[in-house]
């Protein structure tokens, strides 16, 4: 199976790539659409196993992993750790509908962030823009190989 990013490329020269991991099809499709309309390239995956496959197929070139906390097989935090073992500079945004404090821990120094569900289009895009603008200017998807 050849995996295709959501949407068509646009004319932006520094298009940022997001690996979106969400097991609920409606939420995944809606979020993909929001991010695409905001100008991001989105690589969708329904679980951690598929996300790692997509990540490998794109040559480890992602700027952000946006993942649901609760996934079949592995948590979003575990997936973030798996990606970080290969690409320490990649930011991870964990989302969850559970308001438990343990999920709401952010660590900008470690480039790990949290966004509670449900989120609005505006809060999602603002959060991602803030994450991608923060920290070191090492953006994996836009670096030359």
N, CA, C and O atoms as CSV, one atom per row, in Angstrom:
chain,resi,resn,atom,element,x,y,z
A,1,UNK,N,N,0.842,-1.174,0.000
A,1,UNK,CA,C,0.000,0.000,0.000
A,1,UNK,C,C,0.885,1.235,0.000
A,1,UNK,O,O,1.804,1.342,0.812
A,2,UNK,N,N,0.617,2.160,-0.898
A,2,UNK,CA,C,1.334,3.416,-0.939
A,2,UNK,C,C,0.552,4.441,-0.129
A,2,UNK,O,O,-0.620,4.695,-0.406
A,3,UNK,N,N,1.193,5.018,0.856
A,3,UNK,CA,C,0.540,6.002,1.712
A,3,UNK,C,C,0.678,7.381,1.107
A,3,UNK,O,O,1.769,7.786,0.705
A,4,UNK,N,N,-0.420,8.097,1.042
A,4,UNK,CA,C,-0.428,9.432,0.468
A,4,UNK,C,C,-0.740,10.452,1.551
A,4,UNK,O,O,-1.596,10.204,2.401
A,5,UNK,N,N,-0.065,11.588,1.536
A,5,UNK,CA,C,-0.435,12.638,2.479
A,5,UNK,C,C,-1.824,13.169,2.155
A,5,UNK,O,O,-2.281,13.092,1.014
A,6,UNK,N,N,-2.488,13.706,3.168
A,6,UNK,CA,C,-3.788,14.344,2.946
A,6,UNK,C,C,-3.577,15.592,2.117
A,6,UNK,O,O,-2.650,16.360,2.375
A,7,UNK,N,N,-4.400,15.796,1.152
A,7,UNK,CA,C,-4.365,17.040,0.395
A,7,UNK,C,C,-3.257,17.077,-0.626
A,7,UNK,O,O,-2.451,16.152,-0.734
A,8,UNK,N,N,-3.231,18.141,-1.358
A,8,UNK,CA,C,-2.244,18.353,-2.410
A,8,UNK,C,C,-1.190,19.336,-1.939
A,8,UNK,O,O,-1.476,20.224,-1.137
A,9,UNK,N,N,0.034,19.177,-2.440
A,9,UNK,CA,C,1.059,20.144,-2.074
A,9,UNK,C,C,0.674,21.537,-2.547
A,9,UNK,O,O,0.015,21.697,-3.574
A,10,UNK,N,N,1.091,22.535,-1.791
A,10,UNK,CA,C,0.852,23.902,-2.240
A,10,UNK,C,C,2.183,24.539,-2.617
A,10,UNK,O,O,3.210,23.860,-2.657
A,11,UNK,N,N,2.172,25.805,-2.887
A,11,UNK,CA,C,3.365,26.484,-3.377
A,11,UNK,C,C,4.360,26.849,-2.272
A,11,UNK,O,O,5.439,27.359,-2.574
A,12,UNK,N,N,4.024,26.601,-0.995
A,12,UNK,CA,C,4.951,26.948,0.089
A,12,UNK,C,C,6.244,26.171,-0.054
A,12,UNK,O,O,6.227,24.952,-0.229
A,13,UNK,N,N,7.367,26.871,0.020
A,13,UNK,CA,C,8.648,26.202,-0.152
A,13,UNK,C,C,9.073,25.456,1.105
A,13,UNK,O,O,9.816,24.478,1.024
A,14,UNK,N,N,8.610,25.905,2.257
A,14,UNK,CA,C,8.972,25.248,3.501
A,14,UNK,C,C,7.756,24.596,4.135
A,14,UNK,O,O,7.423,24.874,5.287
A,15,UNK,N,N,7.111,23.751,3.402
A,15,UNK,CA,C,5.925,23.061,3.886
A,15,UNK,C,C,6.315,22.158,5.047
A,15,UNK,O,O,7.243,21.357,4.939
A,16,UNK,N,N,5.603,22.294,6.150
A,16,UNK,CA,C,5.921,21.505,7.328
A,16,UNK,C,C,5.097,20.234,7.335
A,16,UNK,O,O,3.918,20.240,6.982
A,17,UNK,N,N,5.729,19.143,7.742
A,17,UNK,CA,C,5.126,17.819,7.679
A,17,UNK,C,C,4.749,17.335,9.070
A,17,UNK,O,O,5.563,17.343,9.993
A,18,UNK,N,N,3.485,16.911,9.199
A,18,UNK,CA,C,2.963,16.406,10.463
A,18,UNK,C,C,2.551,14.953,10.289
A,18,UNK,O,O,1.804,14.616,9.371
A,19,UNK,N,N,3.041,14.101,11.173
A,19,UNK,CA,C,2.589,12.718,11.245
A,19,UNK,C,C,1.433,12.708,12.235
A,19,UNK,O,O,1.636,12.902,13.434
A,20,UNK,N,N,0.221,12.482,11.737
A,20,UNK,CA,C,-1.002,12.525,12.535
A,20,UNK,C,C,-1.436,11.102,12.861
A,20,UNK,O,O,-1.723,10.310,11.963
A,21,UNK,N,N,-1.480,10.783,14.155
A,21,UNK,CA,C,-1.831,9.430,14.578
A,21,UNK,C,C,-3.101,9.493,15.424
A,21,UNK,O,O,-3.103,10.020,16.536
A,22,UNK,N,N,-4.164,8.949,14.874
A,22,UNK,CA,C,-5.482,8.993,15.531
A,22,UNK,C,C,-6.252,7.757,15.113
A,22,UNK,O,O,-6.402,7.496,13.919
A,23,UNK,N,N,-6.744,6.986,16.082
A,23,UNK,CA,C,-7.436,5.740,15.765
A,23,UNK,C,C,-8.911,5.918,15.415
A,23,UNK,O,O,-9.516,5.005,14.854
A,24,UNK,N,N,-9.495,7.049,15.726
A,24,UNK,CA,C,-10.887,7.315,15.362
A,24,UNK,C,C,-10.927,7.928,13.961
A,24,UNK,O,O,-10.443,9.043,13.766
A,25,UNK,N,N,-11.498,7.214,12.978
A,25,UNK,CA,C,-11.476,7.700,11.593
A,25,UNK,C,C,-12.036,9.114,11.410
A,25,UNK,O,O,-11.436,9.920,10.700
A,26,UNK,N,N,-13.174,9.428,12.038
A,26,UNK,CA,C,-13.762,10.754,11.864
A,26,UNK,C,C,-12.834,11.840,12.394
A,26,UNK,O,O,-12.641,12.865,11.741
A,27,UNK,N,N,-12.262,11.623,13.567
A,27,UNK,CA,C,-11.360,12.612,14.166
A,27,UNK,C,C,-10.107,12.754,13.306
A,27,UNK,O,O,-9.628,13.865,13.081
A,28,UNK,N,N,-9.576,11.627,12.822
A,28,UNK,CA,C,-8.382,11.663,11.970
A,28,UNK,C,C,-8.650,12.454,10.694
A,28,UNK,O,O,-7.850,13.308,10.311
A,29,UNK,N,N,-9.772,12.174,10.037
A,29,UNK,CA,C,-10.098,12.860,8.786
A,29,UNK,C,C,-10.359,14.345,9.008
A,29,UNK,O,O,-9.897,15.181,8.231
A,30,UNK,N,N,-11.094,14.676,10.060
A,30,UNK,CA,C,-11.389,16.086,10.347
A,30,UNK,C,C,-10.109,16.851,10.681
A,30,UNK,O,O,-9.906,17.968,10.205
A,31,UNK,N,N,-9.253,16.251,11.494
A,31,UNK,CA,C,-7.997,16.907,11.881
A,31,UNK,C,C,-7.083,17.050,10.671
A,31,UNK,O,O,-6.424,18.074,10.496
A,32,UNK,N,N,-7.050,16.029,9.850
A,32,UNK,CA,C,-6.249,16.088,8.626
A,32,UNK,C,C,-6.706,17.252,7.753
A,32,UNK,O,O,-5.884,17.993,7.213
A,33,UNK,N,N,-7.999,17.404,7.620
A,33,UNK,CA,C,-8.544,18.484,6.811
A,33,UNK,C,C,-8.188,19.856,7.390
A,33,UNK,O,O,-7.798,20.762,6.655
A,34,UNK,N,N,-8.323,20.001,8.693
A,34,UNK,CA,C,-7.968,21.266,9.349
A,34,UNK,C,C,-6.508,21.607,9.092
A,34,UNK,O,O,-6.181,22.735,8.724
A,35,UNK,N,N,-5.641,20.636,9.285
A,35,UNK,CA,C,-4.198,20.882,9.133
A,35,UNK,C,C,-3.823,21.148,7.681
A,35,UNK,O,O,-2.995,22.014,7.397
A,36,UNK,N,N,-4.422,20.417,6.780
A,36,UNK,CA,C,-4.164,20.639,5.358
A,36,UNK,C,C,-4.585,22.050,4.963
A,36,UNK,O,O,-3.852,22.746,4.261
A,37,UNK,N,N,-5.766,22.472,5.413
A,37,UNK,CA,C,-6.252,23.814,5.095
A,37,UNK,C,C,-5.382,24.905,5.712
A,37,UNK,O,O,-5.376,26.040,5.235
A,38,UNK,N,N,-4.656,24.567,6.761
A,38,UNK,CA,C,-3.739,25.521,7.389
A,38,UNK,C,C,-2.369,25.521,6.710
A,38,UNK,O,O,-1.481,26.279,7.100
A,39,UNK,N,N,-2.196,24.669,5.691
A,39,UNK,CA,C,-0.960,24.675,4.921
A,39,UNK,C,C,0.060,23.622,5.287
A,39,UNK,O,O,1.194,23.679,4.812
A,40,UNK,N,N,-0.309,22.661,6.118
A,40,UNK,CA,C,0.626,21.607,6.498
A,40,UNK,C,C,0.482,20.408,5.573
A,40,UNK,O,O,-0.589,20.164,5.017
A,41,UNK,N,N,1.558,19.669,5.413
A,41,UNK,CA,C,1.496,18.365,4.771
A,41,UNK,C,C,1.217,17.373,5.893
A,41,UNK,O,O,1.901,17.388,6.916
A,42,UNK,N,N,0.227,16.519,5.712
A,42,UNK,CA,C,-0.181,15.613,6.778
A,42,UNK,C,C,-0.045,14.165,6.324
A,42,UNK,O,O,-0.541,13.774,5.267
A,43,UNK,N,N,0.636,13.385,7.146
A,43,UNK,CA,C,0.775,11.954,6.919
A,43,UNK,C,C,-0.076,11.252,7.966
A,43,UNK,O,O,0.313,11.208,9.133
A,44,UNK,N,N,-1.236,10.698,7.584
A,44,UNK,CA,C,-2.127,10.090,8.560
A,44,UNK,C,C,-1.781,8.636,8.859
A,44,UNK,O,O,-1.277,7.907,8.004
A,45,UNK,N,N,-2.069,8.233,10.106
A,45,UNK,CA,C,-1.908,6.840,10.527
A,45,UNK,C,C,-2.954,6.555,11.593
A,45,UNK,O,O,-3.330,7.442,12.360
A,46,UNK,N,N,-3.423,5.307,11.636
A,46,UNK,CA,C,-4.488,4.976,12.583
A,46,UNK,C,C,-3.993,4.385,13.892
A,46,UNK,O,O,-4.759,4.302,14.852
A,47,UNK,N,N,-2.734,3.973,13.957
A,47,UNK,CA,C,-2.193,3.436,15.203
A,47,UNK,C,C,-0.676,3.574,15.188
A,47,UNK,O,O,-0.093,4.013,14.196
A,48,UNK,N,N,-0.041,3.197,16.294
A,48,UNK,CA,C,1.407,3.378,16.428
A,48,UNK,C,C,2.186,2.539,15.417
A,48,UNK,O,O,3.195,2.995,14.880
A,49,UNK,N,N,1.731,1.338,15.161
A,49,UNK,CA,C,2.438,0.469,14.209
A,49,UNK,C,C,2.430,1.083,12.815
A,49,UNK,O,O,3.465,1.135,12.150
A,50,UNK,N,N,1.265,1.547,12.372
A,50,UNK,CA,C,1.170,2.186,11.059
A,50,UNK,C,C,1.963,3.495,11.042
A,50,UNK,O,O,2.585,3.831,10.035
A,51,UNK,N,N,1.941,4.230,12.153
A,51,UNK,CA,C,2.693,5.487,12.232
A,51,UNK,C,C,4.183,5.244,12.026
A,51,UNK,O,O,4.837,5.997,11.305
A,52,UNK,N,N,4.724,4.208,12.648
A,52,UNK,CA,C,6.154,3.922,12.480
A,52,UNK,C,C,6.461,3.506,11.039
A,52,UNK,O,O,7.527,3.822,10.511
A,53,UNK,N,N,5.539,2.808,10.416
A,53,UNK,CA,C,5.729,2.435,9.011
A,53,UNK,C,C,5.756,3.686,8.133
A,53,UNK,O,O,6.624,3.825,7.272
A,54,UNK,N,N,4.804,4.593,8.351
A,54,UNK,CA,C,4.751,5.845,7.594
A,54,UNK,C,C,6.021,6.649,7.844
A,54,UNK,O,O,6.610,7.201,6.914
A,55,UNK,N,N,6.435,6.709,9.099
A,55,UNK,CA,C,7.640,7.448,9.484
A,55,UNK,C,C,8.875,6.892,8.748
A,55,UNK,O,O,9.701,7.656,8.248
A,56,UNK,N,N,8.989,5.589,8.688
A,56,UNK,CA,C,10.106,4.965,7.963
A,56,UNK,C,C,10.015,5.256,6.466
A,56,UNK,O,O,11.022,5.568,5.830
A,57,UNK,N,N,8.802,5.153,5.901
A,57,UNK,CA,C,8.619,5.375,4.460
A,57,UNK,C,C,8.920,6.807,4.043
A,57,UNK,O,O,9.329,7.040,2.905
A,58,UNK,N,N,8.728,7.765,4.933
A,58,UNK,CA,C,8.999,9.162,4.572
A,58,UNK,C,C,10.442,9.543,4.911
A,58,UNK,O,O,10.800,10.719,4.863
A,59,UNK,N,N,11.250,8.574,5.244
A,59,UNK,CA,C,12.667,8.833,5.496
A,59,UNK,C,C,12.926,9.596,6.783
A,59,UNK,O,O,13.895,10.351,6.876
A,60,UNK,N,N,12.059,9.402,7.787
A,60,UNK,CA,C,12.205,10.047,9.104
A,60,UNK,C,C,12.075,11.563,8.996
A,60,UNK,O,O,12.549,12.282,9.876
A,61,UNK,N,N,11.452,12.053,7.951
A,61,UNK,CA,C,11.365,13.495,7.725
A,61,UNK,C,C,9.999,14.023,8.130
A,61,UNK,O,O,9.106,14.173,7.296
A,62,UNK,N,N,9.847,14.302,9.412
A,62,UNK,CA,C,8.640,14.939,9.931
A,62,UNK,C,C,9.065,16.050,10.880
A,62,UNK,O,O,10.121,15.981,11.509
A,63,UNK,N,N,8.235,17.062,10.971
A,63,UNK,CA,C,8.493,18.172,11.881
A,63,UNK,C,C,7.789,17.982,13.217
A,63,UNK,O,O,8.256,18.457,14.252
A,64,UNK,N,N,6.648,17.273,13.181
A,64,UNK,CA,C,5.832,17.112,14.378
A,64,UNK,C,C,5.089,15.792,14.306
A,64,UNK,O,O,4.572,15.413,13.255
A,65,UNK,N,N,5.040,15.101,15.425
A,65,UNK,CA,C,4.169,13.936,15.569
A,65,UNK,C,C,3.005,14.389,16.433
A,65,UNK,O,O,3.197,14.773,17.587
A,66,UNK,N,N,1.799,14.346,15.880
A,66,UNK,CA,C,0.587,14.655,16.645
A,66,UNK,C,C,-0.115,13.335,16.861
A,66,UNK,O,O,-0.532,12.684,15.903
A,67,UNK,N,N,-0.250,12.932,18.123
A,67,UNK,CA,C,-0.787,11.624,18.414
A,67,UNK,C,C,-1.807,11.652,19.543
A,67,UNK,O,O,-1.679,12.415,20.500
A,68,UNK,N,N,-2.809,10.813,19.411
A,68,UNK,CA,C,-3.750,10.611,20.493
A,68,UNK,C,C,-3.005,9.883,21.614
A,68,UNK,O,O,-2.103,9.089,21.348
A,69,UNK,N,N,-3.379,10.153,22.853
A,69,UNK,CA,C,-2.743,9.483,23.987
A,69,UNK,C,C,-3.058,7.994,23.985
A,69,UNK,O,O,-2.173,7.168,24.208
A,70,UNK,N,N,-4.317,7.651,23.733
A,70,UNK,CA,C,-4.757,6.260,23.810
A,70,UNK,C,C,-4.849,5.698,22.392
A,70,UNK,O,O,-5.685,6.117,21.591
A,71,UNK,N,N,-3.972,4.744,22.107
A,71,UNK,CA,C,-3.947,4.084,20.806
A,71,UNK,C,C,-3.958,2.577,21.013
A,71,UNK,O,O,-3.549,2.101,22.072
A,72,UNK,N,N,-4.415,1.820,20.030
A,72,UNK,CA,C,-4.322,0.358,20.146
A,72,UNK,C,C,-2.857,-0.078,20.195
A,72,UNK,O,O,-2.070,0.286,19.322
A,73,UNK,N,N,-2.499,-0.845,21.199
A,73,UNK,CA,C,-1.158,-1.421,21.270
A,73,UNK,C,C,-0.123,-0.611,22.020
A,73,UNK,O,O,0.612,-1.169,22.834
A,74,UNK,N,N,-0.042,0.678,21.775
A,74,UNK,CA,C,0.955,1.545,22.412
A,74,UNK,C,C,0.311,2.893,22.704
A,74,UNK,O,O,-0.645,3.290,22.038
A,75,UNK,N,N,0.830,3.585,23.689
A,75,UNK,CA,C,0.310,4.923,23.972
A,75,UNK,C,C,0.972,5.939,23.043
A,75,UNK,O,O,1.992,5.655,22.414
A,76,UNK,N,N,0.382,7.109,22.970
A,76,UNK,CA,C,0.979,8.189,22.194
A,76,UNK,C,C,2.339,8.588,22.740
A,76,UNK,O,O,3.240,8.930,21.974
A,77,UNK,N,N,2.495,8.547,24.056
A,77,UNK,CA,C,3.791,8.866,24.660
A,77,UNK,C,C,4.853,7.848,24.243
A,77,UNK,O,O,5.990,8.222,23.956
A,78,UNK,N,N,4.487,6.562,24.208
A,78,UNK,CA,C,5.436,5.536,23.776
A,78,UNK,C,C,5.811,5.733,22.312
A,78,UNK,O,O,6.976,5.588,21.940
A,79,UNK,N,N,4.830,6.060,21.488
A,79,UNK,CA,C,5.106,6.339,20.079
A,79,UNK,C,C,6.063,7.513,19.951
A,79,UNK,O,O,7.014,7.456,19.172
A,80,UNK,N,N,5.819,8.580,20.709
A,80,UNK,CA,C,6.714,9.729,20.692
A,80,UNK,C,C,8.146,9.335,21.046
A,80,UNK,O,O,9.094,9.817,20.426
A,81,UNK,N,N,8.304,8.469,22.029
A,81,UNK,CA,C,9.640,8.003,22.420
A,81,UNK,C,C,10.284,7.203,21.293
A,81,UNK,O,O,11.480,7.340,21.037
A,82,UNK,N,N,9.489,6.364,20.616
A,82,UNK,CA,C,10.019,5.575,19.495
A,82,UNK,C,C,10.552,6.483,18.385
A,82,UNK,O,O,11.629,6.242,17.839
A,83,UNK,N,N,9.795,7.518,18.061
A,83,UNK,CA,C,10.230,8.453,17.018
A,83,UNK,C,C,11.465,9.209,17.482
A,83,UNK,O,O,12.409,9.388,16.712
A,84,UNK,N,N,11.467,9.650,18.718
A,84,UNK,CA,C,12.592,10.423,19.251
A,84,UNK,C,C,13.891,9.626,19.306
A,84,UNK,O,O,14.972,10.212,19.245
A,85,UNK,N,N,13.807,8.307,19.420
A,85,UNK,CA,C,15.024,7.495,19.386
A,85,UNK,C,C,15.734,7.649,18.050
A,85,UNK,O,O,16.958,7.543,17.976
A,86,UNK,N,N,14.972,7.897,17.002
A,86,UNK,CA,C,15.539,8.046,15.659
A,86,UNK,C,C,15.779,9.510,15.296
A,86,UNK,O,O,16.729,9.827,14.580
A,87,UNK,N,N,14.919,10.402,15.788
A,87,UNK,CA,C,14.987,11.825,15.448
A,87,UNK,C,C,14.705,12.658,16.698
A,87,UNK,O,O,13.566,13.071,16.916
A,88,UNK,N,N,15.722,12.910,17.517
A,88,UNK,CA,C,15.510,13.617,18.793
A,88,UNK,C,C,14.938,15.026,18.652
A,88,UNK,O,O,14.361,15.547,19.607
A,89,UNK,N,N,15.082,15.650,17.496
A,89,UNK,CA,C,14.623,17.026,17.313
A,89,UNK,C,C,13.127,17.139,17.020
A,89,UNK,O,O,12.582,18.243,17.049
A,90,UNK,N,N,12.459,16.034,16.741
A,90,UNK,CA,C,11.051,16.065,16.364
A,90,UNK,C,C,10.176,16.409,17.573
A,90,UNK,O,O,10.313,15.815,18.642
A,91,UNK,N,N,9.287,17.367,17.385
A,91,UNK,CA,C,8.340,17.739,18.436
A,91,UNK,C,C,7.202,16.721,18.460
A,91,UNK,O,O,6.846,16.140,17.435
A,92,UNK,N,N,6.636,16.517,19.659
A,92,UNK,CA,C,5.524,15.582,19.837
A,92,UNK,C,C,4.383,16.319,20.525
A,92,UNK,O,O,4.564,16.916,21.586
A,93,UNK,N,N,3.206,16.269,19.908
A,93,UNK,CA,C,1.996,16.839,20.488
A,93,UNK,C,C,1.050,15.691,20.805
A,93,UNK,O,O,0.571,15.004,19.903
A,94,UNK,N,N,0.783,15.486,22.089
A,94,UNK,CA,C,-0.119,14.430,22.540
A,94,UNK,C,C,-1.480,15.061,22.800
A,94,UNK,O,O,-1.576,16.108,23.441
A,95,UNK,N,N,-2.537,14.414,22.295
A,95,UNK,CA,C,-3.889,14.897,22.532
A,95,UNK,C,C,-4.658,13.843,23.318
A,95,UNK,O,O,-4.384,12.648,23.213
A,96,UNK,N,N,-5.622,14.303,24.103
A,96,UNK,CA,C,-6.425,13.363,24.875
A,96,UNK,C,C,-7.736,14.003,25.299
A,96,UNK,O,O,-7.803,15.200,25.581
A,97,UNK,N,N,-8.769,13.184,25.338
A,97,UNK,CA,C,-10.054,13.619,25.851
A,97,UNK,C,C,-10.166,13.408,27.346
A,97,UNK,O,O,-11.148,13.810,27.971
A,98,UNK,N,N,-9.146,12.770,27.920
A,98,UNK,CA,C,-9.113,12.544,29.364
A,98,UNK,C,C,-8.405,13.721,30.000
A,98,UNK,O,O,-7.298,14.070,29.588
A,99,UNK,N,N,-9.014,14.332,30.984
A,99,UNK,CA,C,-8.457,15.534,31.596
A,99,UNK,C,C,-7.526,15.266,32.754
A,99,UNK,O,O,-7.261,16.165,33.552
A,100,UNK,N,N,-7.026,14.055,32.866
A,100,UNK,CA,C,-6.168,13.718,33.992
A,100,UNK,C,C,-4.857,14.479,33.926
A,100,UNK,O,O,-4.251,14.599,32.861
A,101,UNK,N,N,-4.428,14.985,35.053
A,101,UNK,CA,C,-3.230,15.835,35.139
A,101,UNK,C,C,-1.992,15.155,34.584
A,101,UNK,O,O,-1.134,15.828,34.013
A,102,UNK,N,N,-1.871,13.840,34.734
A,102,UNK,CA,C,-0.664,13.159,34.260
A,102,UNK,C,C,-0.492,13.284,32.753
A,102,UNK,O,O,0.632,13.222,32.256
A,103,UNK,N,N,-1.593,13.458,32.015
A,103,UNK,CA,C,-1.510,13.606,30.571
A,103,UNK,C,C,-1.216,15.035,30.155
A,103,UNK,O,O,-0.800,15.285,29.024
A,104,UNK,N,N,-1.428,15.964,31.059
A,104,UNK,CA,C,-1.319,17.369,30.706
A,104,UNK,C,C,0.068,17.951,30.937
A,104,UNK,O,O,0.238,19.170,30.908
A,105,UNK,N,N,1.039,17.115,31.163
A,105,UNK,CA,C,2.386,17.589,31.415
A,105,UNK,C,C,3.069,17.931,30.097
A,105,UNK,O,O,3.192,17.091,29.205
A,106,UNK,N,N,3.508,19.176,29.993
A,106,UNK,CA,C,4.253,19.603,28.825
A,106,UNK,C,C,5.701,19.787,29.219
A,106,UNK,O,O,6.013,20.109,30.365
A,107,UNK,N,N,6.572,19.582,28.268
A,107,UNK,CA,C,7.988,19.815,28.488
A,107,UNK,C,C,8.572,20.451,27.237
A,107,UNK,O,O,9.096,19.749,26.372
A,108,UNK,N,N,8.485,21.795,27.128
A,108,UNK,CA,C,9.034,22.453,25.942
A,108,UNK,C,C,10.518,22.143,25.734
A,108,UNK,O,O,10.984,22.084,24.596
A,109,UNK,N,N,11.259,21.947,26.822
A,109,UNK,CA,C,12.674,21.608,26.689
A,109,UNK,C,C,12.833,20.283,25.959
A,109,UNK,O,O,13.773,20.107,25.184
A,110,UNK,N,N,11.922,19.354,26.202
A,110,UNK,CA,C,11.962,18.048,25.543
A,110,UNK,C,C,11.113,18.030,24.270
A,110,UNK,O,O,10.987,16.995,23.615
A,111,UNK,N,N,10.526,19.196,23.925
A,111,UNK,CA,C,9.676,19.334,22.736
A,111,UNK,C,C,8.487,18.378,22.777
A,111,UNK,O,O,8.114,17.784,21.766
A,112,UNK,N,N,7.891,18.240,23.988
A,112,UNK,CA,C,6.700,17.429,24.189
A,112,UNK,C,C,5.586,18.336,24.691
A,112,UNK,O,O,5.773,19.088,25.648
A,113,UNK,N,N,4.429,18.265,24.046
A,113,UNK,CA,C,3.328,19.178,24.326
A,113,UNK,C,C,2.022,18.399,24.456
A,113,UNK,O,O,1.934,17.238,24.059
A,114,UNK,N,N,1.011,19.060,25.020
A,114,UNK,CA,C,-0.288,18.436,25.235
A,114,UNK,C,C,-1.398,19.376,24.763
A,114,UNK,O,O,-1.304,20.594,24.919
A,115,UNK,N,N,-2.452,18.792,24.184
A,115,UNK,CA,C,-3.638,19.549,23.804
A,115,UNK,C,C,-4.854,18.710,24.163
A,115,UNK,O,O,-4.991,17.575,23.705
A,116,UNK,N,N,-5.743,19.275,24.990
A,116,UNK,CA,C,-6.947,18.562,25.416
A,116,UNK,C,C,-7.979,18.524,24.291
A,116,UNK,O,O,-8.130,19.477,23.526
A,117,UNK,N,N,-8.677,17.409,24.216
A,117,UNK,CA,C,-9.815,17.271,23.310
A,117,UNK,C,C,-11.073,17.597,24.093
A,117,UNK,O,O,-11.111,17.343,25.297
A,118,UNK,N,N,-12.076,18.133,23.483
A,118,UNK,CA,C,-12.092,18.574,22.088
A,118,UNK,C,C,-11.369,19.902,21.946
A,118,UNK,O,O,-11.382,20.728,22.859
A,119,UNK,N,N,-10.748,20.100,20.815
A,119,UNK,CA,C,-10.048,21.355,20.545
A,119,UNK,C,C,-10.710,22.017,19.340
A,119,UNK,O,O,-11.320,21.351,18.504
A,120,UNK,N,N,-10.580,23.317,19.268
A,120,UNK,CA,C,-11.124,24.052,18.129
A,120,UNK,C,C,-10.083,24.076,17.012
A,120,UNK,O,O,-8.907,23.797,17.244
A,121,UNK,N,N,-10.520,24.406,15.818
A,121,UNK,CA,C,-9.578,24.555,14.696
A,121,UNK,C,C,-8.506,25.573,15.053
A,121,UNK,O,O,-7.313,25.351,14.848
A,122,UNK,N,N,-8.963,26.684,15.586
A,122,UNK,CA,C,-8.034,27.764,15.908
A,122,UNK,C,C,-7.014,27.345,16.962
A,122,UNK,O,O,-5.819,27.590,16.801
A,123,UNK,N,N,-7.482,26.710,18.046
A,123,UNK,CA,C,-6.541,26.323,19.106
A,123,UNK,C,C,-5.554,25.276,18.610
A,123,UNK,O,O,-4.391,25.283,19.014
A,124,UNK,N,N,-6.002,24.376,17.742
A,124,UNK,CA,C,-5.106,23.357,17.185
A,124,UNK,C,C,-4.011,23.996,16.343
A,124,UNK,O,O,-2.827,23.729,16.545
A,125,UNK,N,N,-4.410,24.836,15.405
A,125,UNK,CA,C,-3.428,25.461,14.507
A,125,UNK,C,C,-2.492,26.376,15.294
A,125,UNK,O,O,-1.285,26.370,15.052
A,126,UNK,N,N,-3.021,27.156,16.225
A,126,UNK,CA,C,-2.172,28.032,17.044
A,126,UNK,C,C,-1.164,27.230,17.856
A,126,UNK,O,O,0.000,27.617,17.962
A,127,UNK,N,N,-1.607,26.115,18.429
A,127,UNK,CA,C,-0.716,25.274,19.236
A,127,UNK,C,C,0.408,24.718,18.358
A,127,UNK,O,O,1.575,24.748,18.749
A,128,UNK,N,N,0.064,24.219,17.195
A,128,UNK,CA,C,1.082,23.651,16.303
A,128,UNK,C,C,2.051,24.724,15.825
A,128,UNK,O,O,3.260,24.496,15.790
A,129,UNK,N,N,1.534,25.881,15.459
A,129,UNK,CA,C,2.420,26.976,15.039
A,129,UNK,C,C,3.376,27.353,16.170
A,129,UNK,O,O,4.564,27.566,15.931
A,130,UNK,N,N,2.863,27.436,17.399
A,130,UNK,CA,C,3.698,27.768,18.554
A,130,UNK,C,C,4.782,26.705,18.748
A,130,UNK,O,O,5.940,27.037,19.004
A,131,UNK,N,N,4.414,25.443,18.628
A,131,UNK,CA,C,5.380,24.351,18.807
A,131,UNK,C,C,6.469,24.412,17.748
A,131,UNK,O,O,7.654,24.284,18.058
A,132,UNK,N,N,6.067,24.607,16.502
A,132,UNK,CA,C,7.043,24.591,15.417
A,132,UNK,C,C,7.947,25.819,15.425
A,132,UNK,O,O,9.068,25.770,14.920
A,133,UNK,N,N,7.467,26.909,15.989
A,133,UNK,CA,C,8.292,28.109,16.087
A,133,UNK,C,C,9.201,28.087,17.311
A,133,UNK,O,O,10.206,28.797,17.346
A,134,UNK,N,N,8.865,27.290,18.300
A,134,UNK,CA,C,9.647,27.220,19.542
A,134,UNK,C,C,10.841,26.279,19.397
A,134,UNK,O,O,10.888,25.439,18.499
A,135,UNK,N,N,11.774,26.438,20.279
A,135,UNK,CA,C,12.894,25.505,20.353
A,135,UNK,C,C,13.897,25.684,19.235
A,135,UNK,O,O,13.886,26.683,18.515
A,136,UNK,N,N,14.766,24.694,19.105
A,136,UNK,CA,C,15.819,24.777,18.088
A,136,UNK,C,C,15.233,24.815,16.688
A,136,UNK,O,O,14.166,24.257,16.433
A,137,UNK,N,N,15.920,25.458,15.808
A,137,UNK,CA,C,15.453,25.612,14.445
A,137,UNK,C,C,15.778,24.385,13.579
A,137,UNK,O,O,15.912,24.498,12.361
A,138,UNK,N,N,15.899,23.241,14.203
A,138,UNK,CA,C,16.156,22.000,13.460
A,138,UNK,C,C,14.829,21.424,13.042
A,138,UNK,O,O,14.153,20.774,13.838
A,139,UNK,N,N,14.450,21.652,11.816
A,139,UNK,CA,C,13.170,21.135,11.323
A,139,UNK,C,C,13.465,20.000,10.385
A,139,UNK,O,O,13.919,20.214,9.261
A,140,UNK,N,N,13.209,18.788,10.840
A,140,UNK,CA,C,13.609,17.564,10.168
A,140,UNK,C,C,13.139,17.481,8.723
A,140,UNK,O,O,13.919,17.095,7.852
A,141,UNK,N,N,11.900,17.828,8.446
A,141,UNK,CA,C,11.369,17.652,7.101
A,141,UNK,C,C,11.940,18.650,6.119
A,141,UNK,O,O,11.886,18.415,4.912
A,142,UNK,N,N,12.481,19.747,6.591
A,142,UNK,CA,C,12.965,20.768,5.670
A,142,UNK,C,C,14.491,20.792,5.575
A,142,UNK,O,O,15.058,21.610,4.850
A,143,UNK,N,N,15.148,19.902,6.300
A,143,UNK,CA,C,16.601,19.835,6.239
A,143,UNK,C,C,17.017,19.025,5.027
A,143,UNK,O,O,16.314,18.099,4.622
A,144,UNK,N,N,18.143,19.366,4.454
A,144,UNK,CA,C,18.687,18.604,3.344
A,144,UNK,C,C,19.207,17.268,3.867
A,144,UNK,O,O,19.685,17.174,4.998
A,145,UNK,N,N,19.109,16.250,3.037
A,145,UNK,CA,C,19.568,14.918,3.463
A,145,UNK,C,C,21.067,14.856,3.533
A,145,UNK,O,O,21.627,13.813,3.873
